[in-house]
Amino acid sequence: MDLRIPSSTTPMMGAGMARRAAMPQAEGNDVGFSGALKGALQSVSAAQNKSGDLQKEVQLENPSVSLEETMVAIQKAQIGFQATLHVRNRMVQAYTDIMNMQV
């Protein structure tokens, strides 16, 4: 079983983010923060959907789905959701701080 996270779902860091943002994108692709946020939310949603599907298969006693695989998928979905909540809380706090600044 492969537990590595695909590179498309890992957060962009440092110079890699600048290179990716500066690269010309095909029309229709989101660039920048909104695109990264949208992609992250989609990957979290996909992980939650996958874990839900695996849970249903385990409950239906499908022999091709292992309990270990299901538990790992559930944990990945929970970690992704918790990270999403932390990002949301930080964004709300940043917005509140900016709105409370005196001009």
C-alpha positions in Angstrom: 0.0 0.0 0.0 1.4 3.4 -1.0 1.0 6.1 1.7 2.7 8.9 -0.1 0.6 12.0 -0.9 0.5 12.8 -4.6 2.4 15.9 -5.5 -0.7 17.7 -6.7 -2.2 17.8 -3.2 0.9 18.9 -1.3 1.1 22.5 -0.4 3.4 24.7 -2.5 6.4 26.0 -0.6 9.0 28.7 -1.0 10.6 29.2 -4.5 8.5 26.4 -5.9 5.4 28.5 -5.4 6.9 31.5 -7.2 8.0 29.4 -10.1 4.6 27.8 -10.4 2.8 31.2 -10.2 5.2 32.7 -12.8 4.8 29.9 -15.3 2.2 30.6 -18.0 -1.0 28.7 -17.5 -3.5 27.5 -20.0 -6.7 29.5 -20.0 -9.2 28.3 -17.5 -6.7 27.3 -14.9 -6.7 29.4 -11.7 -3.4 30.9 -10.8 -2.3 32.1 -7.3 -3.9 31.8 -3.9 -7.5 31.2 -5.1 -6.4 28.4 -7.4 -4.3 26.7 -4.7 -7.1 27.0 -2.2 -9.7 25.6 -4.6 -7.4 22.7 -5.4 -6.8 22.0 -1.7 -10.5 22.0 -1.0 -11.2 19.7 -3.9 -8.5 17.2 -2.7 -9.9 17.3 0.8 -13.4 16.6 -0.6 -12.1 13.8 -2.8 -10.4 12.2 0.3 -13.6 12.4 2.3 -15.6 10.9 -0.6 -13.1 8.1 -1.0 -13.1 7.3 2.7 -16.9 7.3 2.7 -17.0 4.9 -0.2 -14.5 2.6 1.4 -16.5 2.6 4.7 -19.6 1.5 2.8 -17.7 -1.3 1.1 -16.3 -2.5 4.4 -19.8 -2.5 5.9 -21.1 -4.5 2.9 -18.2 -7.0 3.6 -16.6 -6.5 0.2 -13.5 -8.9 0.3 -11.5 -6.6 -2.0 -11.5 -3.7 0.5 -9.3 -4.1 3.6 -10.0 -2.6 6.9 -6.5 -1.2 7.1 -6.9 0.6 3.7 -10.2 2.1 5.0 -8.7 3.3 8.3 -5.8 5.0 6.5 -8.2 6.7 4.1 -10.4 7.9 7.1 -7.3 9.3 8.8 -6.1 11.1 5.7 -9.6 12.6 5.3 -9.6 13.7 9.0 -6.2 15.3 8.8 -7.1 17.1 5.6 -10.3 18.4 7.1 -8.5 19.6 10.3 -5.9 21.4 8.2 -8.6 23.0 6.2 -10.3 24.2 9.4 -7.0 25.7 10.6 -6.5 27.5 7.3 -10.0 28.9 7.5 -9.6 30.1 11.1 -6.3 31.8 10.2 -7.9 33.5 7.2 -10.8 34.8 9.3 -8.3 36.0 12.0 -6.2 37.8 9.4 -9.3 39.4 7.9 -10.4 40.5 11.4 -7.0 41.9 12.1 -6.9 43.9 8.8 -10.4 45.2 9.4 -9.5 46.4 12.9 -6.4 48.3 11.7 -6.5 52.1 12.0 -5.9 53.9 8.8 
